[in-house]
Amino acid sequence: MCLAVPAQIVEREDMLATVDVGGVQRQVSMLLLPEAQIGDYVLIHAGFAMQQIDEEEAKLTWSLLQEMAEHVQDA
């Protein structure tokens, strides 16, 4: 199973972007989403931005990931 994580693009230079993933910044390839711009939300996996999503979906996904992490910690 693969897990893509939501992130917001905070910087962009050619086909590389810096994204914010829950307060952590990392660089990802934009080869699969050349149209995405600063401020957009994307799903990232294996160092690539794979799909553009809206802000509401990104926040919902983060909420669910945090909830799952809390359950793992309680186990």
Rosetta constraint file for C-alpha pairs under 8 A:
AtomPair CA 2 CA 45 HARMONIC 7.90 0.50
AtomPair CA 3 CA 45 HARMONIC 6.81 0.50
AtomPair CA 4 CA 43 HARMONIC 5.50 0.50
AtomPair CA 4 CA 44 HARMONIC 5.18 0.50
AtomPair CA 4 CA 45 HARMONIC 4.79 0.50
AtomPair CA 5 CA 21 HARMONIC 7.70 0.50
AtomPair CA 5 CA 43 HARMONIC 5.21 0.50
AtomPair CA 5 CA 44 HARMONIC 5.27 0.50
AtomPair CA 5 CA 45 HARMONIC 6.63 0.50
AtomPair CA 6 CA 21 HARMONIC 6.77 0.50
AtomPair CA 6 CA 41 HARMONIC 6.71 0.50
AtomPair CA 6 CA 42 HARMONIC 5.61 0.50
AtomPair CA 6 CA 43 HARMONIC 4.42 0.50
AtomPair CA 6 CA 44 HARMONIC 6.25 0.50
AtomPair CA 6 CA 58 HARMONIC 5.44 0.50
AtomPair CA 6 CA 61 HARMONIC 7.13 0.50
AtomPair CA 6 CA 62 HARMONIC 7.12 0.50
AtomPair CA 7 CA 19 HARMONIC 5.80 0.50
AtomPair CA 7 CA 20 HARMONIC 5.36 0.50
AtomPair CA 7 CA 21 HARMONIC 4.73 0.50
AtomPair CA 7 CA 22 HARMONIC 7.41 0.50
AtomPair CA 7 CA 41 HARMONIC 5.57 0.50
AtomPair CA 7 CA 42 HARMONIC 5.45 0.50
AtomPair CA 7 CA 43 HARMONIC 6.19 0.50
AtomPair CA 7 CA 44 HARMONIC 6.89 0.50
AtomPair CA 7 CA 58 HARMONIC 7.38 0.50
AtomPair CA 8 CA 19 HARMONIC 5.24 0.50
AtomPair CA 8 CA 20 HARMONIC 5.21 0.50
AtomPair CA 8 CA 21 HARMONIC 6.91 0.50
AtomPair CA 8 CA 38 HARMONIC 7.77 0.50
AtomPair CA 8 CA 39 HARMONIC 6.03 0.50
AtomPair CA 8 CA 40 HARMONIC 5.71 0.50
AtomPair CA 8 CA 41 HARMONIC 4.38 0.50
AtomPair CA 8 CA 42 HARMONIC 6.26 0.50
AtomPair CA 9 CA 17 HARMONIC 6.54 0.50
AtomPair CA 9 CA 18 HARMONIC 6.00 0.50
AtomPair CA 9 CA 19 HARMONIC 4.33 0.50
AtomPair CA 9 CA 20 HARMONIC 6.47 0.50
AtomPair CA 9 CA 37 HARMONIC 6.92 0.50
AtomPair CA 9 CA 38 HARMONIC 4.93 0.50
AtomPair CA 9 CA 39 HARMONIC 5.27 0.50
AtomPair CA 9 CA 40 HARMONIC 5.65 0.50
AtomPair CA 9 CA 41 HARMONIC 6.35 0.50
AtomPair CA 9 CA 42 HARMONIC 7.48 0.50
AtomPair CA 10 CA 17 HARMONIC 7.43 0.50
AtomPair CA 10 CA 18 HARMONIC 5.70 0.50
AtomPair CA 10 CA 19 HARMONIC 5.38 0.50
AtomPair CA 10 CA 20 HARMONIC 6.62 0.50
AtomPair CA 10 CA 38 HARMONIC 5.36 0.50
AtomPair CA 10 CA 39 HARMONIC 6.07 0.50
AtomPair CA 11 CA 17 HARMONIC 5.50 0.50
AtomPair CA 11 CA 18 HARMONIC 4.97 0.50
AtomPair CA 11 CA 19 HARMONIC 6.97 0.50
AtomPair CA 11 CA 38 HARMONIC 5.88 0.50
AtomPair CA 12 CA 16 HARMONIC 6.06 0.50
AtomPair CA 12 CA 17 HARMONIC 4.28 0.50
AtomPair CA 12 CA 18 HARMONIC 6.35 0.50
AtomPair CA 12 CA 37 HARMONIC 7.24 0.50
AtomPair CA 12 CA 38 HARMONIC 6.44 0.50
AtomPair CA 13 CA 17 HARMONIC 6.10 0.50
AtomPair CA 15 CA 29 HARMONIC 5.87 0.50
AtomPair CA 15 CA 30 HARMONIC 4.77 0.50
AtomPair CA 15 CA 31 HARMONIC 5.73 0.50
AtomPair CA 15 CA 34 HARMONIC 6.89 0.50
AtomPair CA 16 CA 27 HARMONIC 6.64 0.50
AtomPair CA 16 CA 28 HARMONIC 5.77 0.50
AtomPair CA 16 CA 29 HARMONIC 4.79 0.50
AtomPair CA 16 CA 30 HARMONIC 5.54 0.50
AtomPair CA 16 CA 31 HARMONIC 7.99 0.50
AtomPair CA 17 CA 27 HARMONIC 5.52 0.50
AtomPair CA 17 CA 28 HARMONIC 5.48 0.50
AtomPair CA 17 CA 29 HARMONIC 6.44 0.50
AtomPair CA 17 CA 30 HARMONIC 6.59 0.50
AtomPair CA 18 CA 25 HARMONIC 6.40 0.50
AtomPair CA 18 CA 26 HARMONIC 5.49 0.50
AtomPair CA 18 CA 27 HARMONIC 4.44 0.50
AtomPair CA 18 CA 28 HARMONIC 6.41 0.50
AtomPair CA 19 CA 25 HARMONIC 5.46 0.50
AtomPair CA 19 CA 26 HARMONIC 5.60 0.50
AtomPair CA 19 CA 27 HARMONIC 6.23 0.50
AtomPair CA 19 CA 28 HARMONIC 7.16 0.50
AtomPair CA 20 CA 24 HARMONIC 5.50 0.50
AtomPair CA 20 CA 25 HARMONIC 4.51 0.50
AtomPair CA 20 CA 26 HARMONIC 6.76 0.50
AtomPair CA 21 CA 25 HARMONIC 6.08 0.50
AtomPair CA 21 CA 26 HARMONIC 7.62 0.50
AtomPair CA 22 CA 62 HARMONIC 7.95 0.50
AtomPair CA 27 CA 47 HARMONIC 7.37 0.50
AtomPair CA 28 CA 44 HARMONIC 7.69 0.50
AtomPair CA 28 CA 47 HARMONIC 4.83 0.50
AtomPair CA 28 CA 48 HARMONIC 5.22 0.50
AtomPair CA 28 CA 49 HARMONIC 6.41 0.50
AtomPair CA 29 CA 47 HARMONIC 6.15 0.50
AtomPair CA 29 CA 48 HARMONIC 4.72 0.50
AtomPair CA 29 CA 49 HARMONIC 6.19 0.50
AtomPair CA 30 CA 34 HARMONIC 5.62 0.50
AtomPair CA 30 CA 36 HARMONIC 7.82 0.50
AtomPair CA 30 CA 48 HARMONIC 6.33 0.50
AtomPair CA 30 CA 49 HARMONIC 5.62 0.50
AtomPair CA 31 CA 48 HARMONIC 7.56 0.50
AtomPair CA 31 CA 49 HARMONIC 7.81 0.50
AtomPair CA 32 CA 48 HARMONIC 7.31 0.50
AtomPair CA 32 CA 49 HARMONIC 6.57 0.50
AtomPair CA 32 CA 50 HARMONIC 6.01 0.50
AtomPair CA 33 CA 49 HARMONIC 6.51 0.50
AtomPair CA 33 CA 50 HARMONIC 6.67 0.50
AtomPair CA 33 CA 51 HARMONIC 7.00 0.50
AtomPair CA 33 CA 52 HARMONIC 7.62 0.50
AtomPair CA 36 CA 40 HARMONIC 6.37 0.50
AtomPair CA 36 CA 52 HARMONIC 7.19 0.50
AtomPair CA 40 CA 52 HARMONIC 7.30 0.50
AtomPair CA 40 CA 53 HARMONIC 7.75 0.50
AtomPair CA 40 CA 54 HARMONIC 7.60 0.50
AtomPair CA 40 CA 55 HARMONIC 7.92 0.50
AtomPair CA 41 CA 52 HARMONIC 5.94 0.50
AtomPair CA 41 CA 53 HARMONIC 5.48 0.50
AtomPair CA 41 CA 54 HARMONIC 6.09 0.50
AtomPair CA 41 CA 55 HARMONIC 6.24 0.50
AtomPair CA 41 CA 58 HARMONIC 6.80 0.50
AtomPair CA 42 CA 49 HARMONIC 6.03 0.50
AtomPair CA 42 CA 50 HARMONIC 6.96 0.50
AtomPair CA 42 CA 51 HARMONIC 5.49 0.50
AtomPair CA 42 CA 52 HARMONIC 4.30 0.50
AtomPair CA 42 CA 53 HARMONIC 5.43 0.50
AtomPair CA 42 CA 58 HARMONIC 7.91 0.50
AtomPair CA 43 CA 49 HARMONIC 5.72 0.50
AtomPair CA 43 CA 50 HARMONIC 5.64 0.50
AtomPair CA 43 CA 51 HARMONIC 5.28 0.50
AtomPair CA 43 CA 52 HARMONIC 6.38 0.50
AtomPair CA 43 CA 53 HARMONIC 7.04 0.50
AtomPair CA 44 CA 48 HARMONIC 5.40 0.50
AtomPair CA 44 CA 49 HARMONIC 4.38 0.50
AtomPair CA 44 CA 50 HARMONIC 5.66 0.50
AtomPair CA 44 CA 51 HARMONIC 7.52 0.50
AtomPair CA 45 CA 49 HARMONIC 6.66 0.50
AtomPair CA 45 CA 50 HARMONIC 6.90 0.50
AtomPair CA 53 CA 57 HARMONIC 6.45 0.50
AtomPair CA 53 CA 58 HARMONIC 6.71 0.50
AtomPair CA 54 CA 58 HARMONIC 6.37 0.50
AtomPair CA 55 CA 59 HARMONIC 6.20 0.50
AtomPair CA 56 CA 60 HARMONIC 6.16 0.50
AtomPair CA 57 CA 61 HARMONIC 6.07 0.50
AtomPair CA 58 CA 62 HARMONIC 6.23 0.50
AtomPair CA 59 CA 63 HARMONIC 6.16 0.50
AtomPair CA 60 CA 64 HARMONIC 6.31 0.50
AtomPair CA 61 CA 65 HARMONIC 6.18 0.50
AtomPair CA 62 CA 66 HARMONIC 6.11 0.50
AtomPair CA 63 CA 67 HARMONIC 6.20 0.50
AtomPair CA 64 CA 68 HARMONIC 6.21 0.50
AtomPair CA 65 CA 69 HARMONIC 6.22 0.50
AtomPair CA 66 CA 70 HARMONIC 6.28 0.50
AtomPair CA 67 CA 71 HARMONIC 6.46 0.50
AtomPair CA 68 CA 72 HARMONIC 6.35 0.50
AtomPair CA 69 CA 73 HARMONIC 6.27 0.50
AtomPair CA 70 CA 74 HARMONIC 6.28 0.50
AtomPair CA 71 CA 75 HARMONIC 6.32 0.50
